[in-house]
Amino acid sequence: MKTFSGKALFLDRDDINTDEIIPAKYLTENTKQALKPYLFEDMNLEGFNNKKDLQEKSIIITRENFGCGSSREHAPWALEANGINLVIASSFARIFKRNMFNCGMMAVELSPEVINRIFSVFSNSETEIETLFDESSFTLKAGEIKESVNFEISEFDRALVMAGGWVEYADSRY
């Protein structure tokens, strides 16, 4: 099972699409690792610098409709190549979310109210997140500030994450 704890990157915008996650011109790369330097290269977010802001981050917290656009597995692959196995948002594009779980990664939806609270309390601080997978909760920490948040994922998605993705899940059962 992958790791789902670490430092958070806050992307305060709705509708971050797959072309911003990984530009289409890199879809001919032969390995996931080859996608690594291009993650968020075309991101349109004021003040965002993909080379600097991604350093040491392993979790993304964002707003609505993350992963909209093209239905490509390359977007989760580019995240994974950069050590990002967890994206927390108020909603996801359906195919992007499925691709995340199929890769053994997590795309966790929290209500817009909870996302707003997380942004208001934590986004201006270096924030660490500890994921307690078996308890379906996150603990966010920034300095002395600490908050726990519960999440839900389906039993099938939980099984995919535990197996390491769809291929590993299928190999162990069929």
OpenMM code with the backbone's topology and positions (N, CA, C; nanometers):
from openmm import Vec3, app, unit

residues = "MET LYS THR PHE SER GLY LYS ALA LEU PHE LEU ASP ARG ASP ASP ILE ASN THR ASP GLU ILE ILE PRO ALA LYS TYR LEU THR GLU ASN THR LYS GLN ALA LEU LYS PRO TYR LEU PHE GLU ASP MET ASN LEU GLU GLY PHE ASN ASN LYS LYS ASP LEU GLN GLU LYS SER ILE ILE ILE THR ARG GLU ASN PHE GLY CYS GLY SER SER ARG GLU HIS ALA PRO TRP ALA LEU GLU ALA ASN GLY ILE ASN LEU VAL ILE ALA SER SER PHE ALA ARG ILE PHE LYS ARG ASN MET PHE ASN CYS GLY MET MET ALA VAL GLU LEU SER PRO GLU VAL ILE ASN ARG ILE PHE SER VAL PHE SER ASN SER GLU THR GLU ILE GLU THR LEU PHE ASP GLU SER SER PHE THR LEU LYS ALA GLY GLU ILE LYS GLU SER VAL ASN PHE GLU ILE SER GLU PHE ASP ARG ALA LEU VAL MET ALA GLY GLY TRP VAL GLU TYR ALA ASP SER ARG TYR".split()
positions = [
    Vec3(0.0838, -0.1180, 0.0000),
    Vec3(0.0000, 0.0000, 0.0000),
    Vec3(0.0883, 0.1243, 0.0000),
    Vec3(0.0467, 0.2240, -0.0751),
    Vec3(0.1216, 0.3490, -0.0846),
    Vec3(0.1106, 0.4291, 0.0454),
    Vec3(0.1891, 0.5347, 0.0549),
    Vec3(0.1870, 0.6239, 0.1709),
    Vec3(0.0920, 0.7398, 0.1440),
    Vec3(0.0119, 0.7745, 0.2441),
    Vec3(-0.0872, 0.8812, 0.2281),
    Vec3(-0.0724, 0.9889, 0.3343),
    Vec3(0.0475, 1.0069, 0.3845),
    Vec3(0.0757, 1.1101, 0.4832),
    Vec3(0.1896, 1.1957, 0.4319),
    Vec3(0.1968, 1.3206, 0.4804),
    Vec3(0.3058, 1.4081, 0.4409),
    Vec3(0.2631, 1.5533, 0.4384),
    Vec3(0.3430, 1.6339, 0.3707),
    Vec3(0.3181, 1.7774, 0.3619),
    Vec3(0.2143, 1.8070, 0.2537),
    Vec3(0.1287, 1.9061, 0.2830),
    Vec3(0.0194, 1.9403, 0.1925),
    Vec3(0.0544, 2.0572, 0.1018),
    Vec3(0.0103, 2.0464, -0.0215),
    Vec3(0.0146, 2.1545, -0.1196),
    Vec3(-0.1287, 2.2019, -0.1382),
    Vec3(-0.1539, 2.3288, -0.1131),
    Vec3(-0.2872, 2.3859, -0.1283),
    Vec3(-0.2981, 2.4524, -0.2653),
    Vec3(-0.3948, 2.4065, -0.3450),
    Vec3(-0.4227, 2.4650, -0.4761),
    Vec3(-0.5632, 2.5241, -0.4692),
    Vec3(-0.5703, 2.6539, -0.4481),
    Vec3(-0.6968, 2.7212, -0.4194),
    Vec3(-0.7667, 2.7637, -0.5485),
    Vec3(-0.8209, 2.6621, -0.6170),
    Vec3(-0.8907, 2.6882, -0.7424),
    Vec3(-0.9811, 2.5712, -0.7781),
    Vec3(-1.0933, 2.5998, -0.8396),
    Vec3(-1.1819, 2.4980, -0.8957),
    Vec3(-1.1322, 2.4597, -1.0355),
    Vec3(-1.1810, 2.3458, -1.0842),
    Vec3(-1.1662, 2.3057, -1.2245),
    Vec3(-1.0215, 2.2941, -1.2730),
    Vec3(-0.9340, 2.2399, -1.1911),
    Vec3(-0.7970, 2.2131, -1.2375),
    Vec3(-0.8055, 2.0906, -1.3271),
    Vec3(-0.7699, 2.1096, -1.4546),
    Vec3(-0.7937, 2.0034, -1.5527),
    Vec3(-0.6687, 1.9198, -1.5793),
    Vec3(-0.6899, 1.8097, -1.6485),
    Vec3(-0.5813, 1.7147, -1.6718),
    Vec3(-0.4711, 1.7737, -1.7590),
    Vec3(-0.5037, 1.8711, -1.8454),
    Vec3(-0.3991, 1.9364, -1.9247),
    Vec3(-0.3099, 2.0228, -1.8372),
    Vec3(-0.3639, 2.0757, -1.7283),
    Vec3(-0.2810, 2.1509, -1.6340),
    Vec3(-0.2007, 2.0557, -1.5451),
    Vec3(-0.2583, 1.9410, -1.5127),
    Vec3(-0.1874, 1.8430, -1.4306),
    Vec3(-0.0676, 1.7889, -1.5080),
    Vec3(-0.0911, 1.7447, -1.6318),
    Vec3(0.0183, 1.6995, -1.7185),
    Vec3(-0.0177, 1.7385, -1.8621),
    Vec3(0.0572, 1.8322, -1.9215),
    Vec3(0.0260, 1.8778, -2.0568),
    Vec3(0.0278, 1.7635, -2.1584),
    Vec3(-0.0632, 1.7719, -2.2546),
    Vec3(-0.0808, 1.6660, -2.3547),
    Vec3(0.0467, 1.6376, -2.4339),
    Vec3(0.1328, 1.7363, -2.4506),
    Vec3(0.2549, 1.7144, -2.5304),
    Vec3(0.3485, 1.6098, -2.4687),
    Vec3(0.3243, 1.5742, -2.3414),
    Vec3(0.4096, 1.4743, -2.2754),
    Vec3(0.3458, 1.3357, -2.2700),
    Vec3(0.2336, 1.3170, -2.3334),
    Vec3(0.1638, 1.1885, -2.3253),
    Vec3(0.2325, 1.0782, -2.4042),
    Vec3(0.3345, 1.1118, -2.4788),
    Vec3(0.4090, 1.0095, -2.5529),
    Vec3(0.5235, 0.9506, -2.4711),
    Vec3(0.5440, 1.0020, -2.3498),
    Vec3(0.6496, 0.9479, -2.2636),
    Vec3(0.6199, 0.8013, -2.2338),
    Vec3(0.7256, 0.7207, -2.2212),
    Vec3(0.7107, 0.5764, -2.2063),
    Vec3(0.6978, 0.5272, -2.0626),
    Vec3(0.7338, 0.6103, -1.9658),
    Vec3(0.7276, 0.5674, -1.8260),
    Vec3(0.6601, 0.6752, -1.7418),
    Vec3(0.6082, 0.6330, -1.6291),
    Vec3(0.5509, 0.7295, -1.5341),
    Vec3(0.6581, 0.8275, -1.4892),
    Vec3(0.7770, 0.7774, -1.4609),
    Vec3(0.8853, 0.8617, -1.4099),
    Vec3(0.9227, 0.9713, -1.5094),
    Vec3(0.9074, 0.9446, -1.6387),
    Vec3(0.9402, 1.0456, -1.7398),
    Vec3(0.8449, 1.1653, -1.7325),
    Vec3(0.7284, 1.1470, -1.6717),
    Vec3(0.6313, 1.2558, -1.6571),
    Vec3(0.6654, 1.3498, -1.5415),
    Vec3(0.7499, 1.3040, -1.4518),
    Vec3(0.7761, 1.3749, -1.3257),
    Vec3(0.8069, 1.5242, -1.3399),
    Vec3(0.8980, 1.5658, -1.4265),
    Vec3(0.9340, 1.7088, -1.4281),
    Vec3(0.8248, 1.8001, -1.4843),
    Vec3(0.7200, 1.7444, -1.5430),
    Vec3(0.6210, 1.8255, -1.6131),
    Vec3(0.4904, 1.8445, -1.5358),
    Vec3(0.4828, 1.7887, -1.4153),
    Vec3(0.3618, 1.8017, -1.3350),
    Vec3(0.3304, 1.9496, -1.3115),
    Vec3(0.2086, 1.9878, -1.3435),
    Vec3(0.1574, 2.1242, -1.3253),
    Vec3(0.2376, 2.2292, -1.4022),
    Vec3(0.3080, 2.1891, -1.5069),
    Vec3(0.3867, 2.2834, -1.5859),
    Vec3(0.2992, 2.3968, -1.6414),
    Vec3(0.1783, 2.3669, -1.6822),
    Vec3(0.0882, 2.4674, -1.7402),
    Vec3(-0.0198, 2.5139, -1.6434),
    Vec3(0.0023, 2.4966, -1.5149),
    Vec3(-0.0971, 2.5350, -1.4136),
    Vec3(-0.1204, 2.6856, -1.4161),
    Vec3(-0.2480, 2.7226, -1.4203),
    Vec3(-0.2866, 2.8631, -1.4203),
    Vec3(-0.3386, 2.8988, -1.2816),
    Vec3(-0.2469, 2.9398, -1.1955),
    Vec3(-0.2815, 2.9774, -1.0585),
    Vec3(-0.1816, 3.0835, -1.0139),
    Vec3(-0.2322, 3.2017, -0.9852),
    Vec3(-0.1453, 3.3137, -0.9506),
    Vec3(-0.0492, 3.2776, -0.8367),
    Vec3(0.0786, 3.3055, -0.8599),
    Vec3(0.1808, 3.2815, -0.7587),
    Vec3(0.2322, 3.1386, -0.7508),
    Vec3(0.1743, 3.0480, -0.8299),
    Vec3(0.2151, 2.9075, -0.8241),
    Vec3(0.3388, 2.8847, -0.9093),
    Vec3(0.4380, 2.8160, -0.8538),
    Vec3(0.5597, 2.7782, -0.9239),
    Vec3(0.5761, 2.6279, -0.9065),
    Vec3(0.5537, 2.5520, -1.0129),
    Vec3(0.5530, 2.4058, -0.9995),
    Vec3(0.6865, 2.3498, -0.9511),
    Vec3(0.7963, 2.4099, -0.9878),
    Vec3(0.9270, 2.3571, -0.9446),
    Vec3(0.9478, 2.3795, -0.7947),
    Vec3(0.9109, 2.4952, -0.7463),
    Vec3(0.9340, 2.5297, -0.6055),
    Vec3(0.8230, 2.4752, -0.5150),
    Vec3(0.6984, 2.4935, -0.5552),
    Vec3(0.5860, 2.4617, -0.4673),
    Vec3(0.5624, 2.3120, -0.4486),
    Vec3(0.6088, 2.2305, -0.5406),
    Vec3(0.5902, 2.0854, -0.5297),
    Vec3(0.6940, 2.0178, -0.4407),
    Vec3(0.8025, 2.0864, -0.4115),
    Vec3(0.9104, 2.0248, -0.3343),
    Vec3(0.8592, 1.9746, -0.1998),
    Vec3(0.8869, 1.8473, -0.1741),
    Vec3(0.8547, 1.7801, -0.0481),
    Vec3(0.7047, 1.7671, -0.0200),
    Vec3(0.6199, 1.7927, -0.1181),
    Vec3(0.4754, 1.7803, -0.0973),
    Vec3(0.4301, 1.6423, -0.1439),
    Vec3(0.3389, 1.5826, -0.0680),
    Vec3(0.2891, 1.4502, -0.1060),
    Vec3(0.1372, 1.4413, -0.1019),
    Vec3(0.0712, 1.5529, -0.0702),
    Vec3(-0.0754, 1.5574, -0.0654),
    Vec3(-0.1204, 1.6893, -0.1260),
    Vec3(-0.2271, 1.6842, -0.2033),
    Vec3(-0.2864, 1.8062, -0.2586),
    Vec3(-0.4227, 1.8264, -0.1943),
    Vec3(-0.4489, 1.9510, -0.1547),
    Vec3(-0.5816, 1.9905, -0.1086),
    Vec3(-0.6283, 2.0996, -0.2034),
    Vec3(-0.7464, 2.0813, -0.2594),
    Vec3(-0.7954, 2.1730, -0.3604),
    Vec3(-0.9466, 2.1865, -0.3513),
    Vec3(-1.0054, 2.2447, -0.4520),
    Vec3(-1.1487, 2.2777, -0.4506),
    Vec3(-1.2282, 2.1798, -0.5375),
    Vec3(-1.3236, 2.2322, -0.6134),
    Vec3(-1.4187, 2.1496, -0.6892),
    Vec3(-1.3658, 2.1054, -0.8254),
    Vec3(-1.4138, 1.9883, -0.8686),
    Vec3(-1.3979, 1.9374, -1.0045),
    Vec3(-1.2512, 1.9169, -1.0436),
    Vec3(-1.1702, 1.8695, -0.9505),
    Vec3(-1.0294, 1.8437, -0.9796),
    Vec3(-1.0195, 1.7288, -1.0791),
    Vec3(-0.9332, 1.7431, -1.1791),
    Vec3(-0.9105, 1.6371, -1.2773),
    Vec3(-1.0090, 1.6360, -1.3918),
    Vec3(-1.0792, 1.7467, -1.4129),
    Vec3(-1.1719, 1.7541, -1.5262),
    Vec3(-1.0911, 1.7586, -1.6559),
    Vec3(-1.1579, 1.7404, -1.7664),
    Vec3(-1.0894, 1.7441, -1.8957),
    Vec3(-1.0757, 1.6059, -1.9538),
    Vec3(-0.9618, 1.5761, -2.0108),
    Vec3(-0.9390, 1.4488, -2.0794),
    Vec3(-0.9359, 1.3329, -1.9812),
    Vec3(-0.9768, 1.2182, -2.0303),
    Vec3(-0.9830, 1.0980, -1.9449),
    Vec3(-0.8553, 1.0167, -1.9599),
    Vec3(-0.7467, 1.0699, -1.9096),
    Vec3(-0.6175, 1.0034, -1.9256),
    Vec3(-0.5610, 0.9587, -1.7913),
    Vec3(-0.5016, 0.8417, -1.7915),
    Vec3(-0.4347, 0.7924, -1.6703),
    Vec3(-0.3061, 0.8680, -1.6425),
    Vec3(-0.2560, 0.9395, -1.7400),
    Vec3(-0.1292, 1.0114, -1.7224),
    Vec3(-0.1356, 1.1121, -1.6082),
    Vec3(-0.2524, 1.1697, -1.5814),
    Vec3(-0.2627, 1.2691, -1.4738),
    Vec3(-0.2318, 1.2053, -1.3373),
    Vec3(-0.2991, 1.0954, -1.2996),
    Vec3(-0.2588, 1.0301, -1.1746),
    Vec3(-0.1147, 0.9791, -1.1786),
    Vec3(-0.0694, 0.9307, -1.2938),
    Vec3(0.0679, 0.8814, -1.3039),
    Vec3(0.1685, 0.9929, -1.2746),
    Vec3(0.1431, 1.1128, -1.3264),
    Vec3(0.2342, 1.2254, -1.3022),
    Vec3(0.2348, 1.2630, -1.1542),
    Vec3(0.1186, 1.2572, -1.0905),
    Vec3(0.1126, 1.2821, -0.9460),
    Vec3(0.1954, 1.1762, -0.8720),
    Vec3(0.1711, 1.0496, -0.9058),
    Vec3(0.2411, 0.9388, -0.8396),
    Vec3(0.3927, 0.9497, -0.8580),
    Vec3(0.4376, 0.9863, -0.9780),
    Vec3(0.5812, 1.0001, -1.0045),
    Vec3(0.6439, 1.1072, -0.9158),
    Vec3(0.5625, 1.2009, -0.8709),
    Vec3(0.6089, 1.3085, -0.7836),
    Vec3(0.5822, 1.2797, -0.6361),
    Vec3(0.5420, 1.1569, -0.6046),
    Vec3(0.5205, 1.1185, -0.4656),
    Vec3(0.3889, 1.1655, -0.4078),
    Vec3(0.2947, 1.2065, -0.4932),
    Vec3(0.1632, 1.2520, -0.4472),
    Vec3(0.0639, 1.1391, -0.4700),
    Vec3(0.0195, 1.0767, -0.3610),
    Vec3(-0.0727, 0.9639, -0.3697),
    Vec3(-0.2114, 0.9965, -0.3161),
    Vec3(-0.2308, 1.1191, -0.2693),
    Vec3(-0.3580, 1.1588, -0.2096),
    Vec3(-0.3943, 1.2993, -0.2557),
    Vec3(-0.5159, 1.3118, -0.3083),
    Vec3(-0.5726, 1.4421, -0.3402),
    Vec3(-0.7038, 1.4528, -0.2635),
    Vec3(-0.7200, 1.5639, -0.1936),
    Vec3(-0.8400, 1.5915, -0.1156),
    Vec3(-0.9080, 1.7113, -0.1807),
    Vec3(-1.0357, 1.6970, -0.2147),
    Vec3(-1.1092, 1.8044, -0.2817),
    Vec3(-1.2570, 1.7945, -0.2465),
    Vec3(-1.3313, 1.8966, -0.2826),
    Vec3(-1.4755, 1.8890, -0.2596),
    Vec3(-1.5439, 1.8070, -0.3688),
    Vec3(-1.4820, 1.7936, -0.4870),
    Vec3(-1.5336, 1.7032, -0.5896),
    Vec3(-1.4256, 1.6772, -0.6938),
    Vec3(-1.4440, 1.5686, -0.7677),
    Vec3(-1.3513, 1.5267, -0.8717),
    Vec3(-1.4284, 1.4959, -0.9992),
    Vec3(-1.3595, 1.5091, -1.1115),
    Vec3(-1.4137, 1.4535, -1.2352),
    Vec3(-1.4209, 1.3025, -1.2160),
    Vec3(-1.5294, 1.2419, -1.2611),
    Vec3(-1.5547, 1.0999, -1.2353),
    Vec3(-1.4419, 1.0092, -1.2842),
    Vec3(-1.3965, 1.0285, -1.4068),
    Vec3(-1.2938, 0.9398, -1.4619),
    Vec3(-1.1601, 0.9606, -1.3909),
    Vec3(-1.1260, 1.0849, -1.3579),
    Vec3(-1.0018, 1.1092, -1.2845),
    Vec3(-1.0046, 1.0360, -1.1506),
    Vec3(-1.1148, 1.0477, -1.0795),
    Vec3(-1.1261, 0.9818, -0.9488),
    Vec3(-1.1097, 0.8303, -0.9638),
    Vec3(-1.1731, 0.7715, -1.0623),
    Vec3(-1.1619, 0.6270, -1.0849),
    Vec3(-1.0179, 0.5904, -1.1183),
    Vec3(-0.9527, 0.6707, -1.2022),
    Vec3(-0.8129, 0.6427, -1.2367),
    Vec3(-0.7221, 0.6486, -1.1136),
    Vec3(-0.7497, 0.7401, -1.0213),
    Vec3(-0.6696, 0.7475, -0.8983),
    Vec3(-0.6791, 0.6159, -0.8211),
    Vec3(-0.8003, 0.5703, -0.7951),
    Vec3(-0.8170, 0.4456, -0.7193),
    Vec3(-0.7637, 0.3262, -0.7976),
    Vec3(-0.7817, 0.3259, -0.9299),
    Vec3(-0.7281, 0.2164, -1.0115),
    Vec3(-0.5764, 0.2083, -1.0031),
    Vec3(-0.5115, 0.3199, -0.9711),
    Vec3(-0.3654, 0.3239, -0.9544),
    Vec3(-0.3242, 0.3015, -0.8085),
    Vec3(-0.4214, 0.2707, -0.7218),
    Vec3(-0.3894, 0.2477, -0.5809),
    Vec3(-0.3683, 0.3754, -0.5030),
    Vec3(-0.4167, 0.4860, -0.5578),
    Vec3(-0.4046, 0.6175, -0.4954),
    Vec3(-0.5418, 0.6575, -0.4413),
    Vec3(-0.5465, 0.7684, -0.3669),
    Vec3(-0.6750, 0.8104, -0.3100),
    Vec3(-0.7151, 0.9493, -0.3582),
    Vec3(-0.8424, 0.9601, -0.3968),
    Vec3(-0.9076, 1.0862, -0.4303),
    Vec3(-1.0250, 1.0969, -0.3334),
    Vec3(-1.0081, 1.1772, -0.2290),
    Vec3(-1.1054, 1.1820, -0.1196),
    Vec3(-1.1851, 1.3111, -0.1265),
    Vec3(-1.3173, 1.2950, -0.1284),
    Vec3(-1.4062, 1.4107, -0.1303),
    Vec3(-1.4506, 1.4461, 0.0109),
    Vec3(-1.4374, 1.5753, 0.0414),
    Vec3(-1.4902, 1.6312, 0.1652),
    Vec3(-1.5879, 1.7415, 0.1267),
    Vec3(-1.6790, 1.7723, 0.2130),
    Vec3(-1.7790, 1.8745, 0.1810),
    Vec3(-1.7114, 2.0093, 0.1549),
    Vec3(-1.7735, 2.0956, 0.0745),
    Vec3(-1.7164, 2.2285, 0.0524),
    Vec3(-1.6950, 2.3058, 0.1831),
    Vec3(-1.7818, 2.2847, 0.2801),
    Vec3(-1.7668, 2.3530, 0.4090),
    Vec3(-1.6388, 2.3083, 0.4810),
    Vec3(-1.6121, 2.1793, 0.4789),
    Vec3(-1.4905, 2.1275, 0.5429),
    Vec3(-1.3671, 2.1757, 0.4659),
    Vec3(-1.3715, 2.1718, 0.3343),
    Vec3(-1.2595, 2.2212, 0.2532),
    Vec3(-1.2356, 2.3691, 0.2821),
    Vec3(-1.3416, 2.4484, 0.2893),
    Vec3(-1.3265, 2.5918, 0.3203),
    Vec3(-1.2596, 2.6108, 0.4562),
    Vec3(-1.3020, 2.5330, 0.5557),
    Vec3(-1.2429, 2.5444, 0.6893),
    Vec3(-1.0945, 2.5064, 0.6867),
    Vec3(-1.0619, 2.3984, 0.6168),
    Vec3(-0.9220, 2.3560, 0.6060),
    Vec3(-0.8386, 2.4660, 0.5407),
    Vec3(-0.8896, 2.5253, 0.4327),
    Vec3(-0.8164, 2.6338, 0.3681),
    Vec3(-0.7995, 2.7522, 0.4625),
    Vec3(-0.9056, 2.7905, 0.5326),
    Vec3(-0.8956, 2.9092, 0.6181),
    Vec3(-0.8013, 2.8880, 0.7364),
    Vec3(-0.7948, 2.7670, 0.7890),
    Vec3(-0.7111, 2.7402, 0.9060),
    Vec3(-0.5671, 2.7042, 0.8675),
    Vec3(-0.5478, 2.6288, 0.7590),
    Vec3(-0.4176, 2.5673, 0.7333),
    Vec3(-0.3428, 2.6157, 0.6091),
    Vec3(-0.4080, 2.6779, 0.5129),
    Vec3(-0.3420, 2.7007, 0.3835),
    Vec3(-0.2256, 2.7987, 0.3873),
    Vec3(-0.2175, 2.8817, 0.4873),
    Vec3(-0.1064, 2.9773, 0.4942),
    Vec3(0.0071, 2.9300, 0.5843),
    Vec3(0.0052, 2.8037, 0.6198),
    Vec3(0.1078, 2.7459, 0.7067),
    Vec3(0.1602, 2.6171, 0.6446),
    Vec3(0.2812, 2.5786, 0.6834),
    Vec3(0.3294, 2.4475, 0.6424),
    Vec3(0.2461, 2.3445, 0.7174),
    Vec3(0.1750, 2.2634, 0.6439),
    Vec3(0.0791, 2.1702, 0.7028),
    Vec3(0.1193, 2.0268, 0.6739),
    Vec3(0.1208, 1.9466, 0.7769),
    Vec3(0.1441, 1.8022, 0.7670),
    Vec3(0.0109, 1.7316, 0.7846),
    Vec3(-0.0080, 1.6259, 0.7089),
    Vec3(-0.1288, 1.5452, 0.7215),
    Vec3(-0.0887, 1.4023, 0.7502),
    Vec3(-0.1481, 1.3467, 0.8537),
    Vec3(-0.1314, 1.2055, 0.8838),
    Vec3(-0.2631, 1.1372, 0.8482),
    Vec3(-0.2555, 1.0390, 0.7615),
    Vec3(-0.3743, 0.9649, 0.7215),
    Vec3(-0.3812, 0.8360, 0.8023),
    Vec3(-0.4901, 0.8193, 0.8717),
    Vec3(-0.5176, 0.6953, 0.9441),
    Vec3(-0.6170, 0.6173, 0.8588),
    Vec3(-0.5638, 0.5388, 0.7662),
    Vec3(-0.6445, 0.4706, 0.6652),
    Vec3(-0.7494, 0.3803, 0.7289),
    Vec3(-0.7110, 0.2995, 0.8254),
    Vec3(-0.8045, 0.2060, 0.8882),
    Vec3(-0.9143, 0.2770, 0.9658),
    Vec3(-0.8868, 0.3972, 1.0122),
    Vec3(-0.9858, 0.4748, 1.0871),
    Vec3(-1.0610, 0.5743, 0.9996),
    Vec3(-1.0252, 0.5814, 0.8709),
    Vec3(-1.0864, 0.6752, 0.7762),
    Vec3(-1.0833, 0.8185, 0.8286),
    Vec3(-0.9630, 0.8624, 0.8677),
    Vec3(-0.9495, 0.9996, 0.9157),
    Vec3(-0.8132, 1.0577, 0.8789),
    Vec3(-0.8116, 1.1900, 0.8735),
    Vec3(-0.6885, 1.2665, 0.8541),
    Vec3(-0.6667, 1.3492, 0.9794),
    Vec3(-0.5413, 1.3692, 1.0159),
    Vec3(-0.5062, 1.4666, 1.1185),
    Vec3(-0.4176, 1.5703, 1.0522),
    Vec3(-0.4639, 1.6937, 1.0516),
    Vec3(-0.3890, 1.8050, 0.9950),
    Vec3(-0.3179, 1.8776, 1.1073),
    Vec3(-0.1896, 1.9119, 1.0852),
    Vec3(-0.1100, 1.9802, 1.1868),
    Vec3(-0.0318, 2.0935, 1.1221),
    Vec3(-0.0407, 2.2106, 1.1844),
    Vec3(0.0393, 2.3261, 1.1436),
    Vec3(0.0800, 2.3969, 1.2719),
    Vec3(0.2051, 2.3828, 1.3097),
    Vec3(0.2497, 2.4396, 1.4370),
    Vec3(0.1716, 2.3767, 1.5511),
    Vec3(0.1089, 2.4597, 1.6315),
    Vec3(0.0299, 2.4118, 1.7457),
    Vec3(-0.1144, 2.3772, 1.7077),
    Vec3(-0.1530, 2.4093, 1.5855),
    Vec3(-0.2907, 2.3847, 1.5406),
    Vec3(-0.3020, 2.2415, 1.4904),
    Vec3(-0.4054, 2.1726, 1.5355),
    Vec3(-0.4268, 2.0323, 1.4993),
    Vec3(-0.5758, 2.0092, 1.4847),
    Vec3(-0.6137, 1.9363, 1.3796),
    Vec3(-0.7552, 1.9059, 1.3574),
    Vec3(-0.7686, 1.7697, 1.2907),
    Vec3(-0.8668, 1.6939, 1.3341),
    Vec3(-0.8961, 1.5643, 1.2721),
    Vec3(-1.0215, 1.5771, 1.1862),
    Vec3(-1.0174, 1.5094, 1.0718),
    Vec3(-1.1279, 1.5110, 0.9774),
    Vec3(-1.1534, 1.3677, 0.9323),
    Vec3(-1.2775, 1.3249, 0.9383),
    Vec3(-1.3139, 1.1921, 0.8899),
    Vec3(-1.3429, 1.1961, 0.7407),
    Vec3(-1.3195, 1.0832, 0.6747),
    Vec3(-1.3505, 1.0726, 0.5320),
    Vec3(-1.4165, 0.9380, 0.5054),
    Vec3(-1.4785, 0.9276, 0.3893),
    Vec3(-1.5409, 0.8027, 0.3471),
    Vec3(-1.4933, 0.7660, 0.2075),
    Vec3(-1.4621, 0.6394, 0.1883),
    Vec3(-1.4420, 0.5835, 0.0553),
    Vec3(-1.5148, 0.4493, 0.0531),
    Vec3(-1.5520, 0.4069, -0.0649),
    Vec3(-1.6272, 0.2819, -0.0763),
    Vec3(-1.5386, 0.1630, -0.0384),
    Vec3(-1.6014, 0.0533, -0.0050),
    Vec3(-1.5256, -0.0680, 0.0285),
    Vec3(-1.4441, -0.1170, -0.0907),
    Vec3(-1.4988, -0.1021, -0.2119),
    Vec3(-1.4240, -0.1433, -0.3311),
    Vec3(-1.3009, -0.0551, -0.3492),
    Vec3(-1.3163, 0.0766, -0.3350),
    Vec3(-1.2011, 0.1660, -0.3471),
    Vec3(-1.0986, 0.1380, -0.2381),
    Vec3(-1.1451, 0.1087, -0.1192),
    Vec3(-1.0548, 0.0724, -0.0088),
    Vec3(-0.9750, -0.0532, -0.0471),
    Vec3(-1.0412, -0.1514, -0.1066),
    Vec3(-0.9731, -0.2743, -0.1483),
    Vec3(-0.8702, -0.2464, -0.2581),
    Vec3(-0.9033, -0.1564, -0.3507),
    Vec3(-0.8070, -0.1199, -0.4549),
    Vec3(-0.6831, -0.0548, -0.3947),
    Vec3(-0.7031, 0.0367, -0.3015),
    Vec3(-0.5903, 0.1043, -0.2359),
    Vec3(-0.5046, 0.0028, -0.1617),
    Vec3(-0.5683, -0.0855, -0.0867),
    Vec3(-0.4940, -0.1850, -0.0090),
    Vec3(-0.4154, -0.2797, -0.0995),
    Vec3(-0.4707, -0.3112, -0.2175),
    Vec3(-0.4024, -0.4016, -0.3101),
    Vec3(-0.2891, -0.3326, -0.3854),
    Vec3(-0.2961, -0.1994, -0.3958),
    Vec3(-0.1962, -0.1258, -0.4729),
    Vec3(-0.2470, -0.0813, -0.6083),
    Vec3(-0.3742, -0.1065, -0.6373),
    Vec3(-0.4339, -0.0658, -0.7641),
    Vec3(-0.5131, -0.1783, -0.8277),
    Vec3(-0.5758, -0.1468, -0.9402),
    Vec3(-0.6641, -0.2421, -1.0073),
    Vec3(-0.5898, -0.3671, -1.0533),
    Vec3(-0.4735, -0.3530, -1.1145),
    Vec3(-0.4012, -0.4698, -1.1672),
    Vec3(-0.3684, -0.5668, -1.0542),
    Vec3(-0.3149, -0.5133, -0.9443),
    Vec3(-0.2800, -0.5982, -0.8303),
    Vec3(-0.4055, -0.6604, -0.7676),
    Vec3(-0.5131, -0.5831, -0.7618),
    Vec3(-0.6399, -0.6336, -0.7096),
    Vec3(-0.6889, -0.7503, -0.7959),
    Vec3(-0.6898, -0.7305, -0.9272),
    Vec3(-0.7370, -0.8349, -1.0178),
    Vec3(-0.6467, -0.9572, -1.0136),
    Vec3(-0.5152, -0.9364, -1.0105),
    Vec3(-0.4208, -1.0485, -1.0052),
    Vec3(-0.4427, -1.1356, -0.8821),
    Vec3(-0.4817, -1.0728, -0.7716),
    Vec3(-0.4983, -1.1493, -0.6472),
    Vec3(-0.6331, -1.2216, -0.6405),
    Vec3(-0.7239, -1.1904, -0.7325),
    Vec3(-0.8582, -1.2481, -0.7237),
    Vec3(-0.9015, -1.3313, -0.8443),
    Vec3(-0.8351, -1.3132, -0.9568),
    Vec3(-0.8818, -1.3808, -1.0786),
    Vec3(-0.7770, -1.4720, -1.1368),
] * unit.nanometer
topology = app.Topology()
chain = topology.addChain("A")
for resn in residues:
    res = topology.addResidue(resn, chain)
    for name in ("N", "CA", "C"):
        topology.addAtom(name, app.Element.getBySymbol(name[0]), res)
